[in-house]
């Protein structure tokens, strides 16, 4: 979702982890983790992903990105073709290529919950502006900053965007985005979680004060757990990678987990190991070692 501005980088070798359980699935975040800062997938990483799949280890991309931003990795989904998008709000089949993806599973944010979250956050942090991410559309308030190249489908207050009779009311809401121009990002996250409570799940993946608000209990971890259960894969058989707070639950859940060398301190605390930074192919380094241990 973003560049890792302001997060410490490291280039030391990854901490080794001994595991008696051979991995069956690799779950990796994209931005700041699998992707380099220029949003590319390095040749070394491409080779490592292909080698993992050839060895019978499934690879799942688990990202905060919407499905329409998945073209950067759509050539590397291999057999199953699935990715978890929107911080767990959707499981998407990418086989069709850019613009032709199919939603396999949608875990939507109920409009009443979204509206309540907007109202509570407006009260707790005056000056917050919002955007609404739906399965295919993106809508925002007029004052929401231009952070991406795409043009929003609608410019209206969040209360209108989320109204029962809104123009796109028949399309599921995956998450709402909340931005504050002045608050510290971590302080804004803490404030929002206290204000919203269990009405929605609040996290962040940006270096700015930009929050991502999903349905209650919806996270990368919970959707990954559902996908693994469908495949008969236990959490001990999962190796996960991440760099930002929206990865914390996934890294805690997985049997083995790695914080990138450029990771947020909360991610470092949550993961069971560390690897080198995204620009140094930290995911590939670990995959190569895991495959060497199986040889």
N, C-alpha and C positions, 0 to 999 in steps of 0.2 A: 504494500500500500504506500510505501514511502522510502525515502533515503534515511540512513541511520545517523543523521546529523547529531553531533554532540555525544555519541556513545563511544566509550573507550574501545580501541581496537587492540588486538593482540595477535602475535604471530608465532607463539610457542606451539610445540607439538601437543596433540590432544592427550588428555588424561586417559590412560587405559582403563577399561572396565572388564572384569572377568564375569562371565555369565554362563551358568550351567544350561541355560535354555537357548537353543539356536533361534535366531530371529526368523520370523515368517513374514513380517511386514515392516516397511520403513515408512514413517509418516514425517513429512518435512514441510515446514513453512517455506514461503517463497522469498518475499522481499526481505533483504537483510540476512537471509539464511542460505537458501539454495542459489538465489540470483546474486550476481555481482552488483555493485552499486550502479552500473550502467544498465541494469535490468537484463543482462545477457546470461545465458547458461554456458559456462565454459566448456570447451571440448573435453577436459578431464572429467567434469561432472556428468556430461552426457554419456561418456564411456562407463563411468561408475554406475549410473542408473541402469544402463543396458545390461551390465554384468550382473547386477543384483536380480533383475528380472529373469535373466538367463539361468541364474542359480535357483530360481523358484521362490524368490523373495518379492512379494508384491510391494509396489511403491505407490503411496498415496500423497498427492499434493494437498496440503491442508492450509488454507489461506484466508485472510480477510478480504481478498479481492472478490469483486463480483464476477460472475461467469463470463461476462463480455470482455474482461481483461485477461482471459486465460490463454490468449493466442501465443503468449511468450513461451508457454510450455506444452502446447497442444500436440506438438510433434513428439513428445517424450512420454506419453501416457501408456504406451505399450499395450498389453493384452486387455486389461479390464476397462481402460479408458475413463476411469472415474476420478473426480476431484471433489474435495470438500471445500466449498466457497462460503464467503460471507460469515466467517467465524463459526461455521457449523450450521448456518441457516439453510444450506442447500447442498445436496449431493448431485453433481452434474456429470453427464456423459459427454465427453469432449470429442468423441469419435467423428462427429460431423464436421469438425474444424470450426474456425472463427465464424461466429454468427449463426451457427447451426447446432448449437449445443441443446441437449435435452435434460430437463430437470427430472431426476430419478426420485428424489426425496426433497420435500420442502418443509422446514420447521419455522413457520411464520411467527411474526410478532403481531399479536392481536391489536387491532386499531384502538380499542379502548385502553389497552395497556400503554400503547405508544402515546396516545393523547395525554394520559395521566403522567407519564414520564416527562413529556414536554412541559406540562404545567408545573410540575414539582421542580424541575430544573430551572425554569424561568424564575421561580420564586427564590430558589437557593442561590442562583448565580445570574443575577440580572445582566443582560448583554449577551446571553447565549443565543446563538443562531443555529438553525437546524436544516438538515437535508433528509430526504426519504429515499431509501434504496428498495426497489421492488424487484420482482423476478426479472423483468425486462426493462423497466424504466428507472430513471433517476430524476428526482424533483427536489427543488430547494427553495428556501426563502430568498427574497431579493438581496438581503445583506450577507448571505452566506458567501464566504470568499471563493474566488475562482482558484481552485487547487489543482484541477486536472484539465486536460485539453477538451474533454467532452462538453457539449452544450446541454444544459438540463432540459428535460421535456416540459417542465412547468416551473413558473416562478410565482409562488404564493406563500402566505403564512402557513406554518406547519399545521395549525389547527384546521385550516381549509384543506390542506393536502391529505390529512388523515380523517376527514369527515366521512361519515357513512355514504354520503351522496357525492363524493369527490369523483372527478372524471375517470380515475383509474381505480375505483373502489373494488372492482372485481379481481384485481391483481394482488397477490399476496405481498405484504410488507416483510422484507427480510430483516432490515435493521434501519434504525434512524441514526444519523450522525449529528453530533452536537459540538459546536466550536465556540471557544471563547478567546478573544484577542489578547487578554491581559493575564489570565490565571496561569500559574505553573501547571504543567501537564499532570504530574502525579497528584498535586493538591486538588486539581479539578476532578480527577478520577475518584479520589477518596470522598470528596464532597458529593459527587453524583451518586456513588454507591450508597452513601448514608441517606440521601434524599429519596432515592427511588426504591430502595429496599428490594424486596423479592418480586416486585412488579415486572422487572426485566433484568437481564444480565448486562452489566456495563463493563467495558474493557477499553483498551486503547492499543494502537500499533504505530502511532505517529509520534515524531519528536515534538510536535506542536500540541496545543491543548485541544485535541480533536478526539472525541469519545465515540465509541461504536456501541450501540444499544440494541440488543437482540431479545428474543423471547425468553421468559424464565427458564432456567436450566439449559438454555441453548449455548453451547460452546464448542470449540474445536474438539475438546476431549469427549463430550457426551455424544457427538455425532460420530466421531471416530470409533467410540466404543460400540455404537449400533452397527457400524459397517463391519467391525471385527467380529461381533457376535454372529452376524449373518454368515461369516466365513469360518466359524469355529476357531477363531484365533483369540487367545487369551492376552491380557495386557502384558504378561511376562514375555510374550513373543514379539512385542512391538519395540522398535527403536525409533525415537522421536528427536527432532531437531527444531530449535526456535531461537528467537532473539528478543522478543518484546512481550509486554504483559499479557497480550492475548494468547500467548503460547504457554503460560504458566500451568494451567490445568492439564493440558495435554502432556507436558513434560513430567508433571507429577504422577499422572496416570500410567504412563508407559513403563515397561520393565527396565529399559535402558533409555536414558535421555541425555542430550547434549546441548549445552548453551554455547552459542557461537562466541568467538573471541571478541566480537563487537556487541555483545548482549547487554541488555538492561540489567542492573543489579538484582532485581526480583527474579529474573530468569536464571541467573547464575545460582541464586539460592535454591531455586526449585529443581534444577536439573541434577542428575546423578553424576554427570561428567561434563567436561568442557572440550571443545575443539578449537581450531584456529578460526580466524575471521572469514566472513563470506567471500571477501576478495581474494582470500588464499585457499579457496575451495575446501572449506572445513567439512562440509557434508561428504564430499568425495573422499577425503582423507580417512574418515571413519569407515565408510562403506568398503573401501579397499582393504582396510585392516580386518573388518569383519569377514570378508570373503576369503582373505588369506588364512584366517583361523579355521575356516571350514575345509580348506584344501587338504 
